[in-house]
């Protein structure tokens, strides 16, 4: 079983990454979901866990799913990562896609 404190830190880091990728500062994001900046900072640092209603507010404001938040702490998180990677590969040019596939095939091994 995973350490609860490590789970909090991992989830907080994921929330922080998603927030930054959407271009929010801690201050404007915390205000948009009616949380104090200090409490939201504690969430991102893994010092506090949000209540379920606040977690839902965070996910809605980030326009993300629970999978996006929990992918590093759930046992089927590899499915989420695989899907996200597949989407990113689809957005590459055909030449870049071929390079990505060559790297993956070299790493995984051709069948």
C-alpha positions in Angstrom: 0.0 0.0 0.0 1.2 3.5 -0.9 2.1 6.0 1.8 -0.8 8.5 2.2 1.6 11.4 2.5 3.3 10.4 -0.8 -0.1 10.1 -2.4 -1.0 13.6 -1.3 2.3 15.0 -2.7 1.9 13.2 -6.0 -1.7 14.4 -6.4 -0.7 17.9 -5.4 2.2 17.9 -8.0 -0.2 16.7 -10.7 -2.7 19.5 -9.9 0.1 22.0 -10.0 1.3 20.7 -13.4 -2.2 20.9 -14.8 -2.8 24.4 -13.4 0.5 25.7 -14.9 -0.3 24.1 -18.3 -3.5 26.0 -18.4 -1.7 29.3 -17.6 -3.2 29.9 -14.2 -1.3 31.4 -11.3 -1.9 30.0 -7.9 -3.6 33.2 -6.9 -6.0 33.5 -9.8 -6.8 29.8 -9.8 -7.5 29.6 -6.1 -9.7 32.6 -6.2 -11.6 31.2 -9.2 -12.6 28.1 -7.1 -13.1 30.0 -3.9 -10.1 28.7 -2.0 -7.6 30.7 0.0 -4.3 30.9 -1.8 -2.5 29.5 1.3 -4.8 26.4 1.4 -4.5 25.8 -2.3 -0.7 26.1 -2.0 -0.9 23.4 0.8 -2.8 21.2 -1.6 -0.2 21.6 -4.4 2.6 20.9 -2.0 0.9 17.8 -0.6 0.5 19.3 2.9 -3.4 19.1 2.7 -6.0 17.1 0.8 -9.0 18.9 -0.6 -12.5 17.8 0.4 -14.3 16.0 -2.4 -16.4 19.1 -3.4 -13.2 21.2 -3.7 -11.5 18.4 -5.7 -14.4 18.4 -8.1 -14.2 22.2 -8.4 -10.4 21.9 -9.1 -11.0 19.3 -11.8 -13.8 21.3 -13.4 -11.8 24.5 -13.4 -8.8 22.6 -14.9 -11.2 20.9 -17.4 -9.6 17.6 -16.5 -10.8 14.2 -15.4 -10.1 12.3 -12.2 -7.8 10.1 -14.3 -5.7 13.1 -15.1 -5.3 13.9 -11.3 -4.9 10.3 -10.1 -3.0 8.6 -12.9 0.3 8.4 -10.9 -1.3 6.8 -7.8 -3.9 4.3 -9.2 -2.9 0.9 -10.5 -4.5 1.4 -13.9 -2.9 4.8 -14.4 -0.8 3.4 -17.2 -3.9 3.3 -19.4 -4.4 7.0 -19.0 -0.7 7.7 -19.7 -0.9 5.4 -22.8 -4.0 7.2 -24.1 -2.4 10.6 -23.5 0.8 9.6 -25.2 -1.2 8.2 -28.2 -3.0 11.5 -28.5 0.2 13.4 -28.5 1.7 11.2 -31.2 -1.4 11.7 -33.3 -0.7 15.5 -33.3 2.8 15.0 -34.7 3.7 15.4 -38.3 3.9 12.0 -40.2 7.7 12.2 -40.2 7.8 12.9 -36.4 5.3 10.0 -35.9 7.6 7.6 -37.7 10.5 8.7 -35.5 8.4 8.2 -32.4 7.3 4.8 -33.5 10.9 3.8 -34.3 12.0 4.8 -30.9 9.2 2.9 -29.2 9.8 -0.2 -31.3 13.5 -0.1 -30.5 12.8 0.2 -26.8 9.9 -2.3 -26.6 11.2 -4.6 -29.3 9.5 -5.6 -32.6 7.2 -8.5 -32.6 
